[in-house]
Amino acid sequence: MVEGVVVLNSQKRVVLANKSFKKMGDFSSEPIIRKAYWEVLRNMDLKELIDKVFKSNETETSEIRYQNKVYLGNGTSLSMTRGKGIVIVLHNITEIKQLERVKADFVANVSHELRTPLTAIKGFVETLEEDASEQQKHFLEIVNKHTDRLTNLVSDLLLLSRIESKGKELEVEDVNLKEVMEDVLKIFEGKSKEKNLKLKLVTPDMLPLIKVDSFLIKQLFINLIDNAIKYTKEGEIKVEIIPQNQKVEIRVSDTGIGISEEHLERIFERFYVVDKARSRQLGGTGLGLSIVKHIVLLHNGEIFVDSRVSKGTIFAITLPY
């Protein structure tokens, strides 16, 4: 097998190892059977995976970085003649990770380079509008509108790149979700009044503090509420904060156009748009919900969506305290 395979017994000693696993640590000539795994391959990522499998008795998956290479490790519990053991299978995904990094760097660099010319174009358009005729103003408005679309796209791409590059390094602090939501709703007071929509926040008076990256959590709810307002013609957008055991649930619901069932599985994909014509008209980038899901996963949370056409949509997010 190309993949590295190692079997450990209940004392976490090596019972079996294939050639690919031995090559990983460059100990192909050494006897490793019956040795403790940490004598063979000392690595914190591997230790965490092994400990998780022994604790949960279920299949666990995690990335393992060792000697400038990245492996996808799958650990599964085994029943053995003397207690339980585990089998670890290690897939070398170094090239895939390098390609992902190159792609992410390219997107981030291109987005960053586009910012300056877009700012210049917008500035010159606004200057030209001052002395333009009615016909010229019409064309300048079109240029301005598309410049704004490109600017929003660049901003979303840069935010997505920033989220992906963070990995596990979140700037975590104690945050009051009620205060965060009040700040976010203030941003959308003008937009909601223009469309005669009600913004409603339902939350208990006493809410425990939650450890999150406040900037990212704010971006998460800005994207969700912006989407809700865009796709709601009448009614209300309601945000509910519901504390539970060891976690908090946040529901963002609207009375908008809804999403048909066939699209629900794909709405978190990058650039996936349910109604392309409507999205272009409203200035959507197709990245908002992808950003939302990335932020939720970074915080070890979960996100669910329930929607009915012409009835509205509910996004439910659970975050651990």
C-alpha positions as CSV (number, residue, x, y, z in Angstrom):
1,M,0.0,0.0,0.0
2,V,1.1,3.6,-0.7
3,E,-0.6,4.7,2.5
4,G,1.3,4.2,5.8
5,V,-0.5,1.7,8.1
6,V,0.2,1.0,11.7
7,V,-1.7,-1.1,14.3
8,L,-1.4,-0.4,18.0
9,N,-2.5,-2.6,20.9
10,S,-4.2,-1.4,24.1
11,Q,-0.8,-0.4,25.5
12,K,-0.3,1.7,22.4
13,R,2.6,-0.5,21.2
14,V,3.2,-1.3,17.6
15,V,1.7,-4.7,16.6
16,L,2.0,-4.3,12.8
17,A,3.4,-1.7,10.4
18,N,3.8,-1.7,6.6
19,K,6.8,-0.5,4.6
20,S,5.2,2.9,3.8
21,F,4.8,3.7,7.5
22,K,8.4,2.7,8.1
23,K,9.6,5.0,5.3
24,M,7.8,7.9,6.9
25,G,10.2,8.0,9.9
26,D,13.2,6.6,8.0
27,F,13.5,3.6,10.3
28,S,13.0,0.9,7.6
29,S,16.0,-1.1,8.9
30,E,15.0,-0.9,12.6
31,P,12.8,-3.4,14.4
32,I,9.7,-1.4,15.6
33,I,7.3,-4.2,16.5
34,R,6.3,-4.1,20.3
35,K,7.8,-0.6,20.6
36,A,5.6,2.2,22.0
37,Y,4.5,4.4,19.1
38,W,6.2,7.5,20.6
39,E,9.5,5.7,20.4
40,V,8.9,5.1,16.7
41,L,7.3,8.3,15.6
42,R,7.1,11.2,18.0
43,N,4.5,13.7,16.8
44,M,1.8,15.7,18.7
45,D,-0.8,15.5,15.9
46,L,-0.5,11.7,15.8
47,K,-0.7,11.6,19.6
48,E,-4.0,13.6,19.6
49,L,-5.5,11.3,16.9
50,I,-4.6,8.1,18.8
51,D,-5.9,9.6,22.1
52,K,-9.2,10.6,20.4
53,V,-9.7,7.1,18.9
54,F,-9.0,5.3,22.2
55,K,-11.4,7.7,24.0
56,S,-14.3,7.7,21.5
57,N,-14.0,4.1,20.1
58,E,-15.1,5.6,16.8
59,T,-13.4,6.5,13.5
60,E,-11.5,9.8,13.8
61,T,-9.8,11.9,11.1
62,S,-7.2,14.6,11.4
63,E,-4.3,16.2,9.6
64,I,-0.8,15.2,10.8
65,R,2.2,17.3,9.9
66,Y,5.6,15.5,10.1
67,Q,9.0,16.3,8.6
68,N,7.6,19.0,6.2
69,K,4.9,16.6,4.9
70,V,1.1,16.6,5.6
71,Y,-0.8,13.4,6.1
72,L,-4.5,12.8,6.4
73,G,-4.7,10.3,9.3
74,N,-7.7,8.0,9.8
75,G,-7.9,6.1,13.1
76,T,-10.3,3.3,13.8
77,S,-10.9,1.2,16.9
78,L,-10.2,-2.6,16.7
79,S,-11.2,-5.5,18.8
80,M,-8.1,-7.6,19.6
81,T,-7.5,-10.8,21.6
82,R,-6.1,-8.8,24.5
83,G,-8.3,-5.8,24.8
84,K,-8.8,-3.2,22.2
85,G,-6.4,-1.6,19.7
86,I,-6.5,0.8,16.8
87,V,-5.4,1.0,13.2
88,I,-4.0,4.2,11.8
89,V,-3.9,4.8,8.0
90,L,-1.9,7.8,6.8
91,H,-2.5,9.3,3.4
92,N,0.2,11.7,2.0
93,I,-1.7,14.9,1.0
94,T,1.4,17.2,0.9
95,E,0.9,18.0,-2.8
96,I,-2.8,18.7,-2.4
97,K,-2.0,21.1,0.5
98,Q,0.7,22.9,-1.5
99,L,-1.8,23.4,-4.4
100,E,-4.4,24.7,-2.0
101,R,-1.9,27.2,-0.6
102,V,-0.8,28.3,-4.0
103,K,-4.4,28.9,-5.0
104,A,-5.2,30.8,-1.8
105,D,-2.1,33.0,-2.2
106,F,-3.0,33.7,-5.8
107,V,-6.5,34.7,-4.9
108,A,-5.3,36.9,-2.0
109,N,-2.6,38.6,-4.1
110,V,-4.8,39.3,-7.1
111,S,-7.6,40.6,-4.9
112,H,-5.2,42.9,-3.1
113,E,-3.8,44.2,-6.4
114,L,-7.3,44.9,-7.7
115,R,-8.2,47.1,-4.8
116,T,-6.1,50.1,-5.8
117,P,-7.3,50.4,-9.4
118,L,-10.9,49.9,-8.3
119,T,-10.6,52.7,-5.7
120,A,-9.1,55.0,-8.5
121,I,-11.9,54.1,-10.9
122,K,-14.6,54.9,-8.4
123,G,-13.0,58.2,-7.4
124,F,-12.7,59.3,-11.1
125,V,-16.3,58.3,-11.8
126,E,-17.6,60.3,-8.9
127,T,-15.5,63.3,-10.1
128,L,-16.9,63.0,-13.6
129,E,-20.5,62.8,-12.4
130,E,-20.3,66.4,-11.1
131,D,-20.1,68.0,-14.6
132,A,-21.7,65.2,-16.7
133,S,-24.8,65.6,-18.8
134,E,-27.9,63.4,-18.1
135,Q,-26.9,60.9,-20.8
136,Q,-23.3,60.7,-19.5
137,K,-24.6,60.3,-15.9
138,H,-26.6,57.3,-17.0
139,F,-23.4,55.6,-18.3
140,L,-21.4,56.7,-15.3
141,E,-24.0,55.2,-12.9
142,I,-23.6,51.8,-14.7
143,V,-19.8,52.0,-14.3
144,N,-20.2,52.9,-10.7
145,K,-22.6,50.1,-10.1
146,H,-20.2,47.5,-11.6
147,T,-17.3,49.0,-9.8
148,D,-19.1,48.5,-6.5
149,R,-19.8,44.9,-7.5
150,L,-16.2,44.2,-8.1
151,T,-15.2,46.0,-4.9
152,N,-17.6,43.8,-2.9
153,L,-16.2,40.7,-4.6
154,V,-12.6,41.7,-3.9
155,S,-13.5,42.4,-0.2
156,D,-15.2,39.0,0.2
157,L,-12.3,37.2,-1.5
158,L,-9.8,38.9,0.9
159,L,-11.9,38.1,3.9
160,L,-12.2,34.4,2.8
161,S,-8.4,34.3,2.3
162,R,-7.9,35.8,5.7
163,I,-10.2,33.2,7.3
164,E,-8.5,30.3,5.6
165,S,-5.0,31.5,6.5
166,K,-6.0,31.8,10.2
167,G,-6.3,28.0,10.6
168,K,-6.6,27.4,14.3
169,E,-5.1,30.8,15.2
170,L,-8.3,32.7,16.2
171,E,-8.1,35.9,18.2
172,V,-10.4,34.6,20.9
173,E,-11.9,36.8,23.6
174,D,-14.9,36.8,25.9
175,V,-17.8,38.3,23.9
176,N,-21.4,39.2,24.7
177,L,-23.4,38.0,21.8
178,K,-26.3,40.3,22.6
179,E,-24.1,43.4,22.3
180,V,-22.6,42.0,19.0
181,M,-26.0,41.5,17.5
182,E,-27.2,45.0,18.6
183,D,-24.2,46.5,16.8
184,V,-24.8,44.5,13.7
185,L,-28.5,45.3,13.6
186,K,-27.7,49.1,13.8
187,I,-25.7,48.7,10.6
188,F,-28.8,47.6,8.8
189,E,-31.4,50.0,10.2
190,G,-31.3,52.2,7.1
191,K,-31.6,49.3,4.6
192,S,-34.5,47.8,6.6
193,K,-36.4,51.1,6.8
194,E,-36.1,51.5,3.0
195,K,-37.9,48.2,2.5
196,N,-40.2,48.6,5.5
197,L,-38.8,45.5,7.2
198,K,-38.8,45.0,10.9
199,L,-35.5,44.0,12.6
200,K,-36.2,42.0,15.8
201,L,-33.7,40.7,18.4
202,V,-35.0,38.1,20.9
203,T,-32.5,37.2,23.7
204,P,-32.6,36.6,27.5
205,D,-31.5,39.5,29.7
206,M,-28.6,37.5,31.3
207,L,-26.5,35.8,28.6
208,P,-23.2,34.0,29.4
209,L,-20.1,35.3,27.7
210,I,-18.8,33.2,24.8
211,K,-15.2,32.7,23.7
212,V,-15.0,33.7,20.0
213,D,-13.1,35.8,17.5
214,S,-15.3,39.0,17.8
215,F,-14.3,40.3,14.3
216,L,-15.2,37.1,12.5
217,I,-18.4,36.5,14.5
218,K,-19.5,40.0,13.5
219,Q,-18.7,39.3,9.8
220,L,-20.8,36.1,10.1
221,F,-23.9,37.9,11.2
222,I,-23.4,40.8,8.9
223,N,-23.4,38.4,5.9
224,L,-26.5,36.5,7.2
225,I,-28.6,39.6,7.9
226,D,-27.5,41.3,4.7
227,N,-28.7,38.2,2.8
228,A,-32.0,38.1,4.7
229,I,-32.7,41.8,3.9
230,K,-31.8,41.4,0.2
231,Y,-34.2,38.5,-0.3
232,T,-37.1,39.7,1.8
233,K,-39.7,42.0,0.3
234,E,-42.0,42.3,3.3
235,G,-42.2,41.1,6.9
236,E,-39.4,40.9,9.4
237,I,-35.9,39.6,10.0
238,K,-35.6,38.0,13.5
239,V,-32.5,37.0,15.4
240,E,-32.9,34.7,18.4
241,I,-30.1,33.8,20.9
242,I,-30.9,30.6,22.8
243,P,-28.4,29.5,25.5
244,Q,-28.1,25.7,25.9
245,N,-25.9,23.3,27.8
246,Q,-22.3,24.1,27.0
247,K,-23.3,25.9,23.8
248,V,-25.5,28.7,22.4
249,E,-27.8,28.6,19.4
250,I,-28.4,31.6,17.2
251,R,-31.3,31.6,14.7
252,V,-31.6,34.2,11.9
253,S,-35.0,33.9,10.3
254,D,-36.7,35.9,7.6
255,T,-40.0,36.0,5.7
256,G,-38.4,36.2,2.3
257,I,-38.5,34.3,-1.0
258,G,-37.0,31.1,0.5
259,I,-34.8,28.6,-1.2
260,S,-36.0,25.5,-3.0
261,E,-34.9,22.1,-1.6
262,E,-32.8,21.2,-4.6
263,H,-30.4,24.1,-3.8
264,L,-30.1,23.7,0.0
265,E,-27.2,21.2,-0.2
266,R,-25.0,23.6,-2.3
267,I,-25.7,27.1,-0.9
268,F,-22.5,27.1,1.2
269,E,-20.3,26.4,-1.9
270,R,-18.2,29.3,-3.2
271,F,-19.8,31.3,-6.0
272,Y,-23.0,29.1,-5.9
273,V,-26.0,31.4,-6.6
274,V,-29.6,30.1,-6.5
275,D,-30.9,32.9,-8.8
276,K,-28.1,34.4,-10.9
277,A,-30.3,37.2,-12.4
278,R,-31.6,38.3,-9.0
279,S,-28.1,38.0,-7.4
280,R,-26.6,40.3,-10.1
281,Q,-29.4,42.8,-9.6
282,L,-28.9,42.9,-5.8
283,G,-25.1,42.9,-6.1
284,G,-24.4,39.5,-4.6
285,T,-20.9,37.9,-4.9
286,G,-21.8,34.3,-4.2
287,L,-19.3,34.2,-1.3
288,G,-21.3,35.3,1.7
289,L,-22.6,31.9,2.8
290,S,-19.2,30.3,2.2
291,I,-17.7,32.9,4.5
292,V,-20.4,32.2,7.1
293,K,-19.7,28.4,7.1
294,H,-15.9,28.8,7.2
295,I,-16.3,31.1,10.3
296,V,-18.7,28.6,12.0
297,L,-16.3,25.6,11.4
298,L,-13.3,27.6,12.7
299,H,-15.2,28.0,16.0
300,N,-16.0,24.3,16.1
301,G,-19.7,25.1,15.6
302,E,-22.4,23.8,13.4
303,I,-24.8,25.5,10.9
304,F,-28.2,24.3,9.6
305,V,-30.6,25.8,7.2
306,D,-34.4,25.3,6.8
307,S,-36.2,27.0,4.0
308,R,-39.5,27.0,2.2
309,V,-40.2,28.8,-1.1
310,S,-42.2,32.0,-0.5
311,K,-42.3,31.4,3.2
312,G,-38.8,32.3,4.4
313,T,-35.5,30.9,5.6
314,I,-34.0,30.0,9.0
315,F,-30.3,29.7,9.6
316,A,-29.5,28.0,12.9
317,I,-25.9,28.2,14.3
318,T,-24.6,26.5,17.4
319,L,-21.4,27.6,19.0
320,P,-19.7,26.1,22.0
321,Y,-19.0,28.3,25.1
